[in-house]
């Protein structure tokens, strides 16, 4: 694999920073041939009781947003959270928090919904498989 191909296989979607409101990342376009996405959300600090739920959203024909997937549980504190989304993927023995067997859309947004204004510091990285 060339260096250029390796760069295309991973993106830093959100740099580490303190957030207090919902973040929408995208549009995100998986590279040609990608069958799955590993979404890493690394929370390094939190105040009070923050709650953030990641989801994948696509745009419908009428321009409205449609949620394809939302994490089963909110992220509530310092942790490394890993989600695997892709067609024909199965739970692995690795440290994956949630697996979703679903085809990747050609274009989507990653939405990190904050339940309140409590501060939480995180970064987001996506690796394609």
C-alpha positions as CSV (number, residue, x, y, z in Angstrom):
1,X,0.0,0.0,0.0
2,X,1.4,3.4,-1.0
3,X,1.6,6.3,1.4
4,X,-1.2,8.1,-0.5
5,X,-3.4,5.0,-0.2
6,X,-2.7,4.9,3.6
7,X,-3.7,8.5,4.0
8,X,-7.0,7.9,2.2
9,X,-7.8,5.1,4.6
10,X,-7.9,7.2,7.7
11,X,-9.2,10.7,8.5
12,X,-9.1,12.9,11.6
13,X,-12.7,14.0,11.5
14,X,-12.5,16.2,14.6
15,X,-9.3,17.4,16.4
16,X,-9.2,17.1,20.2
17,X,-11.0,20.0,21.7
18,X,-13.5,20.9,24.4
19,X,-17.1,20.8,23.2
20,X,-20.4,21.8,24.8
21,X,-22.9,21.5,21.9
22,X,-23.8,19.0,19.1
23,X,-21.1,18.6,16.4
24,X,-21.9,17.7,12.8
25,X,-19.1,16.4,10.7
26,X,-19.4,16.1,7.0
27,X,-20.3,15.4,4.4
28,X,-18.0,12.4,4.7
29,X,-17.3,10.3,1.5
30,X,-15.8,6.9,2.1
31,X,-13.1,6.0,-0.4
32,X,-13.9,3.7,-3.3
33,X,-13.8,0.1,-2.1
34,X,-14.4,0.9,1.6
35,X,-16.7,-1.7,3.0
36,X,-16.7,-0.6,6.6
37,X,-15.8,2.3,8.9
38,X,-14.1,2.1,12.3
39,X,-15.2,5.3,14.2
40,X,-12.9,6.1,17.1
41,X,-14.1,8.7,19.7
42,X,-11.4,9.4,22.3
43,X,-12.7,11.3,25.3
44,X,-9.9,12.7,27.4
45,X,-11.7,15.0,29.8
46,X,-15.2,15.7,31.0
47,X,-17.0,18.0,33.5
48,X,-20.1,17.2,35.5
49,X,-22.2,14.7,33.6
50,X,-21.8,15.1,29.9
51,X,-23.7,12.8,27.5
52,X,-22.8,12.5,23.8
53,X,-24.4,10.1,21.3
54,X,-22.8,9.5,17.9
55,X,-25.0,8.8,14.9
56,X,-24.8,8.5,11.1
57,X,-27.1,10.7,9.1
58,X,-27.9,10.9,5.4
59,X,-29.8,13.4,3.4
60,X,-33.2,12.3,2.1
61,X,-34.5,13.3,-1.4
62,X,-36.5,16.2,0.2
63,X,-33.3,17.6,1.9
64,X,-34.3,16.4,5.4
65,X,-31.9,14.4,7.5
66,X,-32.5,10.7,8.1
67,X,-30.7,8.8,10.9
68,X,-29.3,5.5,9.7
69,X,-27.6,4.5,13.0
70,X,-27.3,5.9,16.5
71,X,-25.1,4.4,19.2
72,X,-27.0,2.2,21.7
73,X,-25.5,4.0,24.6
74,X,-24.3,7.6,25.1
75,X,-20.7,8.4,25.9
76,X,-20.6,9.8,29.4
77,X,-17.0,10.2,30.5
78,X,-13.3,9.7,29.8
79,X,-13.0,6.6,27.5
80,X,-11.9,5.3,24.1
81,X,-15.0,4.4,22.1
82,X,-14.9,2.3,19.0
83,X,-17.8,1.6,16.6
84,X,-17.6,-0.7,13.5
85,X,-20.2,0.0,10.8
86,X,-20.2,-1.9,7.6
87,X,-21.9,-4.6,5.5
88,X,-21.5,-8.1,6.7
89,X,-19.4,-7.2,9.8
90,X,-19.7,-9.2,12.9
91,X,-18.7,-8.7,16.5
92,X,-15.0,-9.2,17.1
93,X,-13.0,-10.2,20.1
94,X,-11.3,-6.8,20.0
95,X,-12.3,-3.7,22.1
96,X,-15.2,-2.6,19.9
97,X,-18.1,-1.0,21.7
98,X,-20.7,-1.6,19.1
99,X,-21.0,-3.3,15.7
100,X,-23.7,-2.3,13.1
101,X,-24.2,-4.5,10.1
102,X,-25.2,-2.0,7.4
103,X,-23.9,-0.8,4.1
104,X,-22.0,2.4,4.2
105,X,-23.8,5.2,2.4
106,X,-21.9,7.0,-0.4
107,X,-22.1,10.3,1.6
108,X,-23.0,10.8,5.2
109,X,-22.6,13.0,8.2
110,X,-21.4,11.9,11.6
111,X,-23.4,13.8,14.3
112,X,-22.3,13.9,17.9
113,X,-25.4,14.9,19.8
114,X,-24.8,16.5,23.2
115,X,-27.6,16.0,25.7
116,X,-26.6,19.1,27.7
117,X,-24.0,21.9,27.8
118,X,-21.6,20.0,30.1
119,X,-18.1,20.2,28.8
120,X,-16.5,17.1,27.2
121,X,-13.1,17.0,25.4
122,X,-12.8,14.5,22.5
123,X,-11.4,13.7,19.1
124,X,-12.9,11.7,16.3
125,X,-11.0,9.5,13.8
126,X,-12.4,7.3,11.1
127,X,-10.5,4.4,9.5
128,X,-11.8,2.6,6.5
129,X,-11.7,-1.1,5.9
